[in-house]
């Protein structure tokens, strides 16, 4: 049985993962929400102006009272700026499973930040909330996202063909990775 805790603060070696605040709009807009390279594989288009980011953040912040909401801002302590996000994009309490999603500012790519953040969230979701299985998916044309999943101990389960309708209106394949609570125990 799950024990939902919501978006609690998580500290790692280099990162603070915390709930978003309305004042994060500037960092979010400048660091990733307006960048077509970062949003290329996401379900939403780049934000045209900061007011769009402020509206999104306001909606996200309004959900934090629900302990079933998990949506972290990634703060790289060296710069003190919000550089990305990690969130649950789907969850099944009945099956004690969830799907994780993430994005990160291009300025922070290649530094191991996303695997560090996702690993910390995975451990929290297994040990503190009680999920049994965590999965993630990426478009086949975004293998960098799959490398993050692998670095976090997730195992490739297969490819679903023509299963995802892109925002451009094309169907594409998705690679599926997952990790279960017992797999984490084996890795430690």
C-alpha positions in Angstrom: 0.0 0.0 0.0 1.3 3.4 -0.9 2.0 6.2 1.6 1.8 9.4 -0.5 4.0 12.2 0.8 3.9 14.7 -2.0 6.8 16.7 -3.4 9.1 16.7 -0.4 12.6 18.3 -0.5 15.3 15.9 -1.5 19.0 16.7 -1.3 21.7 15.0 -3.3 25.5 15.6 -3.6 25.0 18.6 -6.0 21.2 19.1 -6.2 18.2 20.3 -4.3 15.0 18.9 -5.5 12.0 20.9 -4.2 8.5 22.0 -5.1 8.3 24.7 -7.7 7.5 28.3 -6.5 6.0 31.1 -8.6 9.3 33.0 -8.4 10.9 30.1 -10.5 9.2 31.4 -13.6 12.2 33.4 -14.8 14.6 30.4 -14.4 12.2 28.0 -16.0 11.4 30.3 -19.0 15.1 31.2 -19.7 16.6 27.8 -18.9 14.3 25.4 -20.7 10.7 26.2 -21.2 11.4 28.6 -24.1 14.2 26.4 -25.7 13.0 24.4 -28.7 16.0 22.0 -28.3 14.9 21.1 -24.8 11.2 20.9 -25.6 11.6 19.1 -28.9 10.6 15.7 -27.4 8.1 17.0 -24.9 4.3 17.1 -25.3 4.2 20.9 -25.2 5.6 23.6 -27.4 8.3 26.1 -26.2 6.8 29.0 -24.2 6.5 32.2 -26.3 6.8 34.5 -23.3 7.3 34.5 -19.6 3.6 35.0 -18.9 2.9 31.5 -20.3 5.5 30.1 -17.9 3.9 32.0 -15.0 0.5 30.5 -15.9 1.9 27.0 -16.0 3.8 27.4 -12.7 0.7 28.8 -11.0 -1.3 25.8 -12.1 1.4 23.4 -10.8 1.8 25.2 -7.5 -2.0 25.0 -6.9 -1.7 21.1 -7.0 0.9 20.7 -4.3 -1.7 20.4 -1.5 -2.5 16.9 -2.9 0.0 14.5 -1.5 -0.3 12.4 -4.6 1.4 15.1 -6.7 5.1 14.7 -7.3 6.8 17.5 -9.3 10.2 18.6 -8.4 12.2 21.6 -9.5 15.9 20.7 -10.0 18.1 23.3 -8.4 21.9 22.9 -9.2 23.4 24.3 -6.0 26.5 25.6 -7.7 24.5 28.1 -9.6 21.4 28.3 -7.3 19.1 28.3 -10.4 16.3 26.0 -11.3 17.6 24.0 -14.2 14.9 21.4 -14.9 12.2 19.2 -13.5 11.4 15.6 -12.5 7.8 14.5 -12.1 5.3 11.7 -12.1 3.4 11.9 -15.3 1.2 8.9 -14.6 0.5 6.7 -11.5 -1.6 3.7 -10.5 -2.2 3.3 -6.8 -3.8 -0.1 -7.4 -0.7 -1.5 -9.1 1.7 0.6 -7.0 3.4 1.8 -10.2 4.2 5.1 -11.8 5.8 6.7 -14.8 8.5 9.4 -14.4 9.3 12.2 -16.8 12.0 14.8 -16.8 13.6 17.7 -18.7 16.7 19.7 -18.2 18.2 23.0 -19.4 20.6 22.5 -22.3 23.3 24.4 -20.4 23.4 21.5 -17.9 23.4 18.5 -20.4 26.3 16.1 -20.1 27.1 16.7 -16.4 25.3 13.8 -14.9 22.7 16.0 -13.3 19.6 14.3 -14.7 20.7 10.8 -13.6 21.5 12.1 -10.2 18.1 13.7 -9.8 16.1 10.8 -11.2 18.0 8.3 -9.1 17.2 10.3 -6.0 13.5 10.5 -6.9 13.4 6.7 -7.7 14.8 5.9 -4.3 12.3 8.2 -2.6 9.4 6.8 -4.5 10.4 3.2 -3.6 11.5 3.6 0.0 9.3 6.5 1.3 6.2 6.2 -0.8 6.2 2.4 -1.5 5.9 2.1 -5.2 6.7 -1.3 -6.6 7.5 -0.4 -10.2 8.7 2.8 -11.9 8.8 3.2 -15.7 9.9 5.8 -18.2 9.5 6.1 -21.9 11.4 8.0 -24.6 11.0 8.5 -28.3 13.3 6.4 -30.4 14.8 9.6 -31.8 15.9 10.7 -28.3 18.4 8.1 -27.2 20.0 10.5 -24.7 16.9 10.1 -22.5 17.3 6.4 -22.7 20.9 6.7 -21.4 19.5 8.6 -18.4 17.2 5.7 -17.7 20.0 3.2 -18.0 22.2 5.2 -15.6 19.4 5.1 -13.1 19.3 1.3 -13.2 16.2 1.0 -15.4 16.1 -1.9 -17.7 14.9 -1.7 -21.4 11.6 -3.6 -21.7 10.9 -3.1 -25.4 9.7 -0.7 -28.1 6.1 0.1 -28.8 5.7 0.8 -32.5 3.7 3.8 -33.7 2.3 4.2 -30.2 2.9 7.9 -29.7 1.4 10.8 -31.6 3.8 13.7 -31.6 2.7 17.3 -31.3 3.6 17.6 -35.0 0.9 15.0 -35.8 3.2 12.0 -36.6 3.2 8.6 -35.0 6.5 7.4 -33.6 7.9 4.5 -31.6 8.6 4.7 -27.8 11.3 2.7 -25.9 10.1 1.6 -22.5 12.4 1.2 -19.5 11.5 0.2 -15.9 12.8 -0.7 -12.5 11.2 -2.5 -9.6 11.8 -2.1 -5.9 13.5 -5.5 -5.7 15.9 -4.5 -8.5 17.1 -1.5 -6.4 17.8 -3.9 -3.5 19.9 -6.0 -5.8 21.9 -3.0 -7.1 22.8 -1.8 -3.6 
